Amino acid sequence: MKGRILVINTGSTSSKIGFYDSGEKLFEKNLIHSADEVAKYHSVMDQDIMRRDAITEFLSEKGIPLESIDMAMARGGLITPIRTGVYEVNQEMRDALVAGKEGVHACNLSALLADDIAILVNEARESMDQMERLRKGYGDRCRAFIADPPMADEMLPEVKVGGLPEFPRRTLFHALNSRAMVRRYARSIGKTNKDVTVIVAHMGGGSSVSLHRHGLVIDTNDALGGDGPISPERAGNVPGFPLVEKCFSGKWTEAQIKKRLVGRGGAVAYFGTNDFRELVARADAGDKECDTFIKGYCVSVAKYIAALSTVVYGKVDAIILTGGIAYSQPITEDIKERVSFIAPVEIYPGENELESLAENGYGIMAGEFEIRYYHPDHF
């Protein structure tokens, strides 16, 4: 696997990058942007140049010439629902991410930064003598891509049916890591992701459970829209009538309600922390309230896994538990005990986003993955 790939994953106050050479990760770095620095900008989307410069300055400090980068891979943002896969960043995608019609989130910056840096790389290469460029093994053009954006939609028509026609079920899940873990499992048994049917539970600050069949994600939840299991920071599904009463009580604004559901829900609402390690320690020390909540969390995830198995009539090859919480053996063992009657359970802890982006990049270089092109009207 030849080639140098820069991977970019932006958060609200950080830009996480990784640099890979011939398939090997040389380094990763979480570049923190201070509150004062971020406060200078009206919107997160106005921070692109500031973050681009922070990334290029760090690469310079590490002795990485810009012109040596062959590809920039970015976390996907909130764009019109499209199929899973790898998409080259184009102007239509940039426009959609800046407009934020599907939501404004820091992840929207990743593709812009990848494209901005690819432009700088190509400008640097064009200024080089052609013989020097060939001698150093630099290609003609650096390209920017995203892989498996969170709003990827391959759901079956029947699973989109909701209880009210105004509210069809929609997708927003941890597509990047979930699909990478399915490929990892398939490789472990000598198959491809198109040969297996797998349920993936990604357990992090938010939780998503997705059903993968023949390389497509045919059912999942809207992890950022109030649908799904309980999680450290999100409420998941809540009873409708009490929620409506809260909305019209006059005590809550729309923004406060949304924040309560996503950001201040789940463990944060109960205990004021999103750190499950702390909750497990407290439960082990005899805190019954923490113990009950953790069991409730496990039940919540297990219920979603079991529910998705019915979509394929129980014909599931494996269940994968992944994400940061999958490092907790007490939690994974609890969930495993509840769902192993459906299929064998594999534990692949961690978010694995940088590695997943690099894997997609090298897949493109090797011709293993199809390059797709974004257009807002394609889906």
N, C-alpha and C positions, 0 to 999 in steps of 0.2 A: 504494500500500500504506500506508494510514493505520493508526496505532496504535503504542503504545509497549510493547515487550516486554523483560522481564528474563530472561536465560538463565543457568542455573546448572549447573555441572559440578564435582562434588566429588571430590577425591583424598584420599589418606591424611593429608596434612598441609597441604592447601590447598583453597580454594574459589575456583574460577575463575568469574567472572561477565562478562557482556557486556550492554550496554544499547543497544537499537535504537529509533529513532524514524522512522516512515514508511519502513522498509526500510533505513535508513542506520545503520551502527554508529557510535554516538557515542563509545563507549569500551569497553575491556575491562580487567579487572584480575584478577591472580592474588593473592588474599588468602592470605598464609602464616600458618599457625597454628604457633607455636613448639612445640618438643618439651615444654617445661615446661607449656605450656597444654594440650596434648593429653594429657599424662600424668595430669592431674587426673581423667580420666574412665575408668571401668572398660571401656567399650565405645565404639567409634566411633559407635554409634547414640545414645549419651548426649550427644553433642556438638551436637545440633540447635539448642538455644537459643543456645549460645555462637556458633555459626556464623551463625545467623540475625541475631543482634545485630551481628556483625562486618559482615555485608552491608548491613544497614539503616544502620549508622553511616557506612559508606563512601558509600552513596547520598546521605545527608544532606550529607556533605562535598562531594560533587559538585554539590549544589544540585538534586537530583532529589526532588521531593515524592513520598512513597509513594502518595498518592492519584492520581498521574498515570499509574501503571502499569496497563496494560490486560490484560496477560497475563504469567504466569510460566511459562517453559518449562524443563524439567529433563531431564538425562540419565537414562535409565531404569536401574533397579537389577536385582538378581537376584530375580526373582519366577517363579512358576509359568509355564512356557513358554506363550506366547500368540502370536497373529499379529503381523506387523509393522504399523506404523501409529501413530497418535496416540491416546493414552488420557488421559482426564481423571482427575486424581488423586482417588480416593475413599477411604472408610474401609477398604474391603477391601484396597486396595493398600497403604495405610499399615500395616495390621496385618501383611501378608505381608512387607513390607520390614523391619519391626522384629523379627518372629519369626526371619527369616533362615534359613528351612528350605532355601532353595536356595543359601545361602552368605551370610556376613556380609562386606560390602565397603563401602568408603567411598562408592561410587557409590549405595548404598542411601539415603544421606542427601539426595541431590539433590531427589527428589520431595517429601520431607517439608519441606525448606526452601522449595521453591516454593509448597507449599500453605500453610505457616505465613505466608509473606509475603503471599500472596493474601488470607488472613484479615485481616492487618493493614491491607492496602489497603482492603478492604471496610469495615472498622470506621472508617477515616479518612473514607471517602466518605459513610458513613451519618451522620457527625457534621457534615457540611457542609450549608449551606443549599442547597436544591434548585436555586434559580436560579443560585447561584454555580457549582454543579457543571455545570449546563448551559452556562453562559457559558464555562467553561474547557474544555468539550468532553469531560468525563469521562463514561464509560459508567456503567451501573448496577452492574456486578459484574465484578471481576477473577477470572479463572479460572486454575487451575494444570493443566499437562499434562506428560506425558512423551512422547517419540517414539522409536520403534524400539529397544526395550530389547534388551540383548545376548543374552537367552535366547529371543528371538523364534524360533518354530519353525514352518516351513512345508515341512520336508523331506519328500521323497517316501518312502513306506513302504519301498521297496526299498533306499534309501541308508542307512536306519537299521539295516539288518541287520549285525550284527557277527559275529565269529568264535565267540563264546559267547553263548547266549541271556541270560545274566545281565548281559551288558555290551553293550546296544544302543548304537549311535552316537548322540550327542546334540549339541545346538547350543549354542554360546556364542561369539559373534563380534562384530566391530565393525559392528553393524547400522546404527547411526546414520550414520556416515560412508560406509559402503559403499553404502547405498541413495541417499544424497544424490549420490554420484558417478555412479551409474547415471542418476539424473534429469538431472544436468548433461550427461552424454554424450548422452542421448536428445534433450535440447533443442538440442544443437549440430547435430543432423542433422534437426531439425524433427519429432521424434517424442516420444512419452511413454515412461515406463518400462515400460508394458504392451505396447509394440510391439517391444521388443528383448530379445535374449538376451545377457547379459554376464557375464563372470567378473571378479570384483574381488579383487585381492590387497592387503590392508591390511597394511603393513609398519611396525610400530612396536616398542615394547617387547615386545609379543606380536604374533604373526602369525596372521591368519585369511584364508582364501580362500573366497569364496562365489560360488555360481552363481545368477544372477537371470534368471527367465523369466516373462514376462507379469505383471510386478509382484510376483512371489513369489520368495522365496529358497528354492530347492528342494534345495540341498545346501550344506553348509559343514562346518567342524570345531569342536571344543570347544577354543577357544584357551586356556582357563583350566583345562582338565582333562587335559592331557597328550596331546592329539591335534592334529596339525598340523605345519607346517614348523618348522625351527629358527628361533629369534629371539634378539634380544640378551639376554633374561633367561629364556627358557623353552627347555626341552630339545626339545619336540615329541615325535614318536614315538620310542621307544627299544626295543631288543630285550627281549622279555618274560622269558626265562630269566635273564639276568644281573640284571635288575631284581628278580626274585623272590629270587634268591640274596642280593642286598644287603639286601632287606627282612628276611630271616631270619638274617642274619649276627650279629645281636646288637650290631652297631656303630652302627646307625642307629635313631632313633625314627621313628614314623609322620610326625610333624611335620617332621623333618629330610628324610625322603624326599620329601615333598610340596614342601618349599621348594627342594630340589635340582631338582625337575622344573619348578617354576614360581616364579621369583624369583631362583634362583641357578644356573639352567641356561644353555644357549646360550653366547653370547660371555662371559658372566660366569664360567662354569665353566672356560672355556679360558684367558681372559686377565685376569679380574678386573675387567673394564669392560663396560658396556653401550653405550658410545659408539662407534657404527660409524664416525663421522668419524675417530676416532683409529685404528681398525683399517685403514681405507682409506689413511690417511697412512702408517702403518707398512708396509703392503703396497707402496705406491709407493716407499718408501725401501729396499725390498729384503727385508723380513721375509717369508720364504717360508711360515712357519706361518700368519701372518695372511692371506696371499694365498690359501693353500689353504682356510682356513676361509671366507673371503668367497665363493670359488667354490662351496664346499659349501653355503653359505646360499642362493646363487642357484639352484643345482640343486634344493635342497629346495623352494623356492617354485615353481620351474618345474614340478617333478613334480606338485605339487598342482594347478596350473593345468591341466596336460595331463590329469590324472586326472578332473577335473571336466568337461572337455570331452566325455568319453566318455558322461556321463550324458545328454547331449542329442545323441548321435551325431555330435559334431563340428560341429554347426550353431550356431556362436557368432558374434555380430555384432562383438564387440569384447572386448578384455582391458584392464582398467584397473589400473594400479599406483598406489597411494596410500599415505598414512601418512608419518611423518617420514623414513623411510629412502628414500622415493621422491625426496627432494631430491638423493640421491647419483647423479650421472650414470653413474659406472662400474657401479654395481649395476643400475640400471634398464636400461642398454644390454646388460649381460650377460643379464639375464632376457629382455629383448625379443628378443635374438638366438635364444634357446632356444625361445621359444613363438610367435613371429610367424607360423610356418607354420599355426597354428590360426586366428588372426584378427588384425586390426590391433591394435596396442598403443597405448593412450593413457596419458599420464603426468599425474596430478593430485596433486602432492605436498601433504603436510600432513595433519593430523588433522581439521581443518575442523569440529570438533564444535559450537562456538558458532554458526558460520554455519549449520550444518545444523539446529540447534534453532530458530534464528530463521526459517529458511525454512519449517519445519513450522508454526511459529506463524502466520506470515503466510498460509500455505496454509489454515489453519483460519479465519482472519479473512475470507479471500476466498471461503470455501465450496468450496475445491478439494479438501480432504481430509475424509474422514469422521471424526467423533469416535467413538472406541470407548470402552467402559466395562469395566474390569477386574473379573473375578470368578474366584477360584482354580479353580473347577470348569468354566469355560467350555471349556477346551481338551481 
